[in-house]
Amino acid sequence: MGSKDAAQPDKITVKSKPKGKSKVKVKSKAKKDSQLILRLDKKERDAFVDLCKDMDTSAAREIRGFIRKFMKKNKR
């Protein structure tokens, strides 16, 4: 524990806005209030989670995306 680290403020990185006309998607920050429990093989689950990490995403985000696409495709 160095006092040097404690005295320095956290750095904030600001990214510049893209130039030109580009569409910016605004995602809803609706609170997720439900869970879906499923069972799968531990090796398969771990491989999926690792792959998601390698692709800079989360397993939950990918599963939610799958559910949305599936529902849209099979809309009645």
DSSP file with accessible surface (Angstrom, degrees, kcal/mol):
  #  RESIDUE AA STRUCTURE BP1 BP2  ACC     N-H-->O    O-->H-N    N-H-->O    O-->H-N    TCO  KAPPA ALPHA  PHI   PSI    X-CA   Y-CA   Z-CA
    1    1 A M              0   0  245      0, 0.0     2,-0.4     0, 0.0     3,-0.0   0.000 360.0 360.0 360.0 106.5    0.0    0.0    0.0
    2    2 A G     >  -     0   0   41      1,-0.1     4,-1.1     0, 0.0     3,-0.5  -0.806 360.0-143.2-100.0 139.4    1.7    3.1   -1.2
    3    3 A S  H  > S+     0   0  106     -2,-0.4     4,-1.6     1,-0.2     5,-0.1   0.753  98.7  71.2 -70.0 -19.9    0.5    6.5   -0.2
    4    4 A K  H  > S+     0   0  151      1,-0.2     4,-0.9     2,-0.2    -1,-0.2   0.923  98.4  46.8 -60.2 -44.0    1.5    7.7   -3.6
    5    5 A D  H  4 S+     0   0  119     -3,-0.5     3,-0.4     1,-0.2    -1,-0.2   0.882 110.5  52.0 -67.2 -38.1   -1.4    5.7   -5.2
    6    6 A A  H  < S+     0   0   89     -4,-1.1    -1,-0.2     1,-0.2    -2,-0.2   0.821 106.5  54.0 -70.2 -28.0   -4.0    7.0   -2.7
    7    7 A A  H  < S+     0   0   84     -4,-1.6    -1,-0.2    -3,-0.1    -2,-0.2   0.729  92.5  84.3 -80.9 -20.9   -3.0   10.6   -3.3
    8    8 A Q  S  < S-     0   0  108     -4,-0.9     3,-0.1    -3,-0.4     2,-0.0  -0.676  80.2-125.8 -87.0 134.0   -3.6   10.5   -7.1
    9    9 A P        -     0   0  116      0, 0.0     2,-0.1     0, 0.0    -2,-0.1  -0.325  35.7 -90.6 -71.8 158.0   -7.1   11.0   -8.4
   10   10 A D        -     0   0  155      1,-0.1     2,-0.3    -2,-0.0     0, 0.0  -0.409  43.0-119.0 -64.9 143.9   -8.7    8.4  -10.7
   11   11 A K        -     0   0  196     -2,-0.1     2,-0.5    -3,-0.1    -1,-0.1  -0.662  22.2-154.9 -85.9 141.9   -8.1    9.0  -14.3
   12   12 A I        -     0   0  149     -2,-0.3     2,-0.5     2,-0.0     0, 0.0  -0.971   4.4-150.9-117.9 127.0  -11.1    9.5  -16.6
   13   13 A T        -     0   0  123     -2,-0.5     2,-0.5     2,-0.0    -2,-0.0  -0.858   8.5-164.3 -99.7 128.4  -10.9    8.7  -20.2
   14   14 A V        -     0   0  128     -2,-0.5     2,-0.4     0, 0.0    -2,-0.0  -0.958   7.8-149.9-114.2 124.2  -13.1   10.7  -22.6
   15   15 A K        -     0   0  183     -2,-0.5     2,-0.1     1,-0.1    -2,-0.0  -0.755  20.4-119.2 -93.5 138.7  -13.6    9.4  -26.1
   16   16 A S        -     0   0  112     -2,-0.4     3,-0.1     1,-0.1    -1,-0.1  -0.385  32.2-102.2 -73.6 155.3  -14.2   11.9  -28.8
   17   17 A K        -     0   0  186      1,-0.1    -1,-0.1    -2,-0.1     2,-0.0  -0.472  42.5-100.4 -75.3 145.9  -17.4   11.8  -30.8
   18   18 A P        -     0   0   91      0, 0.0     2,-0.2     0, 0.0     4,-0.2  -0.368  38.2-120.3 -67.1 144.8  -17.3   10.2  -34.3
   19   19 A K  S    S+     0   0  202      2,-0.1     2,-0.1    -3,-0.1    -3,-0.0  -0.527  72.1  22.1 -83.9 154.7  -17.1   12.7  -37.1
   20   20 A G  S    S-     0   0   70     -2,-0.2     2,-0.8     2,-0.0     0, 0.0  -0.251 109.1 -39.1  84.4-178.0  -19.7   12.8  -39.8
   21   21 A K  S    S+     0   0  222     -2,-0.1     2,-0.4     2,-0.0    -2,-0.1  -0.758  70.9 156.9 -88.2 113.3  -23.3   11.5  -39.7
   22   22 A S        -     0   0   67     -2,-0.8     2,-0.4    -4,-0.2    -2,-0.0  -0.988  41.4-117.4-135.5 145.8  -23.5    8.3  -37.8
   23   23 A K        -     0   0  208     -2,-0.4     2,-0.5     2,-0.0    -2,-0.0  -0.672  24.3-156.4 -82.6 134.3  -26.3    6.6  -36.1
   24   24 A V        -     0   0  112     -2,-0.4     2,-0.4     2,-0.0    -2,-0.0  -0.957  10.2-140.5-112.8 122.1  -25.9    6.2  -32.4
   25   25 A K        -     0   0  194     -2,-0.5     2,-0.6     2,-0.0    -2,-0.0  -0.695   9.4-155.1 -82.0 132.7  -27.9    3.4  -30.7
   26   26 A V        -     0   0  135     -2,-0.4     2,-0.3     0, 0.0    -2,-0.0  -0.944  12.7-148.6-107.9 117.5  -29.3    4.3  -27.3
   27   27 A K        -     0   0  152     -2,-0.6     2,-0.2     1,-0.1    -2,-0.0  -0.682  18.2-113.6 -89.1 141.4  -29.9    1.2  -25.3
   28   28 A S        -     0   0   96     -2,-0.3    -1,-0.1     1,-0.1     0, 0.0  -0.477  15.1-153.9 -69.7 136.4  -32.7    1.0  -22.8
   29   29 A K        +     0   0  189     -2,-0.2    -1,-0.1     2,-0.0     3,-0.1  -0.131  35.9 158.5-102.6  35.9  -31.4    0.8  -19.2
   30   30 A A        -     0   0   61      1,-0.1     2,-0.2     0, 0.0    -2,-0.0  -0.356  49.1-105.8 -61.7 139.0  -34.6   -1.0  -18.1
   31   31 A K        -     0   0  188      1,-0.1     2,-0.6     2,-0.0    -1,-0.1  -0.452  26.5-133.4 -69.9 130.7  -34.1   -2.9  -14.9
   32   32 A K        +     0   0  122     -2,-0.2    -1,-0.1     1,-0.1     3,-0.0  -0.773  31.6 170.0 -85.6 122.8  -33.9   -6.6  -15.4
   33   33 A D        +     0   0  146     -2,-0.6     2,-0.3     2,-0.0    -1,-0.1   0.153  48.4  64.8-125.2  19.7  -36.2   -8.2  -12.8
   34   34 A S        -     0   0  103      2,-0.0     2,-0.3     0, 0.0    -2,-0.0  -0.976  58.5-150.2-142.8 156.1  -36.4  -11.9  -13.8
   35   35 A Q        -     0   0  167     -2,-0.3     2,-0.5     2,-0.0    -2,-0.0  -0.924   5.7-152.6-127.0 152.1  -34.2  -14.9  -14.1
   36   36 A L        -     0   0  126     -2,-0.3     2,-0.5     2,-0.0    -2,-0.0  -0.991  17.2-157.7-122.1 116.8  -34.1  -18.0  -16.3
   37   37 A I        +     0   0  135     -2,-0.5     2,-0.3     2,-0.0    -2,-0.0  -0.835  18.3 168.6 -97.7 131.9  -32.4  -20.9  -14.7
   38   38 A L        -     0   0  100     -2,-0.5     2,-0.4     2,-0.0    -2,-0.0  -0.981  26.6-133.2-141.1 155.4  -31.0  -23.7  -16.9
   39   39 A R        +     0   0  240     -2,-0.3     2,-0.3     0, 0.0    -2,-0.0  -0.893  32.7 155.0-109.7 136.4  -28.8  -26.6  -16.5
   40   40 A L        -     0   0   81     -2,-0.4    -2,-0.0     0, 0.0     2,-0.0  -0.972  50.3 -72.1-151.6 165.4  -25.9  -27.5  -18.8
   41   41 A D     >  -     0   0   99     -2,-0.3     4,-2.7     1,-0.1     5,-0.2  -0.299  39.5-131.1 -60.3 135.9  -22.6  -29.3  -18.7
   42   42 A K  H  > S+     0   0  145      1,-0.2     4,-2.9     2,-0.2     5,-0.2   0.902 106.8  51.0 -58.5 -42.5  -19.9  -27.5  -16.7
   43   43 A K  H  > S+     0   0  170      2,-0.2     4,-2.4     1,-0.2    -1,-0.2   0.916 112.2  47.0 -63.0 -41.1  -17.3  -27.9  -19.5
   44   44 A E  H  > S+     0   0  123      2,-0.2     4,-2.3     1,-0.2    -2,-0.2   0.926 113.7  47.9 -66.0 -43.5  -19.8  -26.5  -22.0
   45   45 A R  H  X S+     0   0  125     -4,-2.7     4,-2.7     2,-0.2     5,-0.2   0.938 112.9  47.8 -62.1 -47.2  -20.7  -23.6  -19.8
   46   46 A D  H  X S+     0   0   43     -4,-2.9     4,-2.6     1,-0.2    -1,-0.2   0.910 111.3  50.5 -62.9 -40.4  -17.1  -22.7  -19.0
   47   47 A A  H  X S+     0   0   59     -4,-2.4     4,-2.4    -5,-0.2    -1,-0.2   0.912 111.7  48.8 -63.6 -40.9  -16.1  -22.9  -22.7
   48   48 A F  H  X S+     0   0   73     -4,-2.3     4,-2.5     2,-0.2    -2,-0.2   0.940 112.2  47.3 -64.5 -46.2  -19.0  -20.5  -23.5
   49   49 A V  H  X S+     0   0   26     -4,-2.7     4,-2.4     1,-0.2    -2,-0.2   0.926 113.0  49.2 -62.8 -43.2  -18.1  -18.1  -20.8
   50   50 A D  H  X S+     0   0   88     -4,-2.6     4,-2.5    -5,-0.2    -1,-0.2   0.913 110.6  50.3 -62.4 -43.0  -14.5  -18.1  -21.8
   51   51 A L  H  X S+     0   0   94     -4,-2.4     4,-1.7     2,-0.2    -2,-0.2   0.919 109.8  50.9 -62.1 -42.6  -15.4  -17.5  -25.5
   52   52 A C  H  <>S+     0   0    6     -4,-2.5     5,-2.4     1,-0.2    -2,-0.2   0.926 110.1  49.7 -61.0 -43.7  -17.6  -14.6  -24.5
   53   53 A K  H ><5S+     0   0  144     -4,-2.4     3,-1.7     1,-0.2    -2,-0.2   0.919 109.0  52.1 -60.9 -43.1  -14.7  -13.1  -22.5
   54   54 A D  H 3<5S+     0   0  136     -4,-2.5    -1,-0.2     1,-0.3    -2,-0.2   0.821 110.8  48.4 -61.5 -30.5  -12.4  -13.5  -25.5
   55   55 A M  T 3<5S-     0   0  129     -4,-1.7    -1,-0.3    -3,-0.2    -2,-0.2   0.257 117.4-115.1 -94.2  10.5  -14.9  -11.7  -27.6
   56   56 A D  T < 5S+     0   0  147     -3,-1.7     2,-0.3     1,-0.2    -3,-0.2   0.911  81.6 100.3  57.0  46.7  -15.3   -8.9  -25.0
   57   57 A T      < -     0   0   26     -5,-2.4     2,-0.3    -6,-0.1    -1,-0.2  -0.836  69.8-107.9-142.1-179.2  -18.9   -9.6  -24.2
   58   58 A S     >  -     0   0   45     -2,-0.3     4,-2.1     1,-0.1     5,-0.2  -0.872  18.1-125.3-117.4 155.2  -20.8  -11.4  -21.5
   59   59 A A  H  > S+     0   0   23     -2,-0.3     4,-2.6     1,-0.2     5,-0.2   0.919 113.0  52.5 -61.3 -42.1  -22.6  -14.7  -21.5
   60   60 A A  H  > S+     0   0   49      1,-0.2     4,-2.8     2,-0.2     5,-0.2   0.914 107.9  50.8 -62.1 -42.9  -25.7  -13.1  -20.2
   61   61 A R  H  > S+     0   0  121      1,-0.2     4,-2.3     2,-0.2    -1,-0.2   0.920 112.0  47.1 -62.1 -43.0  -25.7  -10.4  -23.0
   62   62 A E  H  X S+     0   0   84     -4,-2.1     4,-2.3     2,-0.2    -2,-0.2   0.904 112.5  48.6 -68.2 -38.6  -25.3  -13.1  -25.7
   63   63 A I  H  X S+     0   0   68     -4,-2.6     4,-2.5     2,-0.2    -2,-0.2   0.926 111.2  50.1 -68.1 -41.9  -28.1  -15.3  -24.2
   64   64 A R  H  X S+     0   0   82     -4,-2.8     4,-2.5    -5,-0.2    -2,-0.2   0.918 110.8  50.7 -59.8 -42.2  -30.4  -12.2  -24.0
   65   65 A G  H  X S+     0   0   19     -4,-2.3     4,-2.5    -5,-0.2     5,-0.2   0.913 109.3  50.4 -62.0 -42.6  -29.5  -11.4  -27.7
   66   66 A F  H  X S+     0   0  127     -4,-2.3     4,-2.8     2,-0.2     5,-0.2   0.934 110.3  49.8 -59.3 -45.9  -30.3  -15.0  -28.7
   67   67 A I  H  X S+     0   0   62     -4,-2.5     4,-2.6     1,-0.2     5,-0.2   0.931 111.3  48.6 -61.2 -44.8  -33.7  -14.9  -26.9
   68   68 A R  H  X S+     0   0  148     -4,-2.5     4,-2.4     2,-0.2    -1,-0.2   0.928 113.8  46.0 -61.8 -45.4  -34.6  -11.6  -28.6
   69   69 A K  H  X S+     0   0  158     -4,-2.5     4,-2.7     2,-0.2     5,-0.2   0.918 113.0  50.4 -63.9 -42.4  -33.7  -12.8  -32.1
   70   70 A F  H  X S+     0   0  111     -4,-2.8     4,-2.0    -5,-0.2    -2,-0.2   0.925 112.3  46.8 -61.6 -44.8  -35.5  -16.1  -31.5
   71   71 A M  H  < S+     0   0  123     -4,-2.6    -1,-0.2    -5,-0.2    -2,-0.2   0.906 113.1  48.6 -66.3 -40.9  -38.7  -14.3  -30.4
   72   72 A K  H >< S+     0   0  174     -4,-2.4     3,-1.1    -5,-0.2    -2,-0.2   0.929 113.1  47.5 -64.8 -43.5  -38.5  -11.9  -33.3
   73   73 A K  H 3< S+     0   0  175     -4,-2.7    -1,-0.2     1,-0.2    -2,-0.2   0.865 119.5  39.1 -64.8 -35.9  -38.0  -14.7  -35.8
   74   74 A N  T 3< S+     0   0   75     -4,-2.0    -1,-0.2    -5,-0.2    -2,-0.2   0.089  82.1 149.1-105.9  22.6  -40.9  -16.8  -34.3
   75   75 A K    <         0   0  176     -3,-1.1    -3,-0.1     1,-0.1    -4,-0.0  -0.299 360.0 360.0 -59.0 137.1  -43.3  -13.9  -33.6
   76   76 A R              0   0  280     -5,-0.0    -1,-0.1    -2,-0.0    -2,-0.0  -0.739 360.0 360.0-105.0 360.0  -46.9  -15.0  -33.9
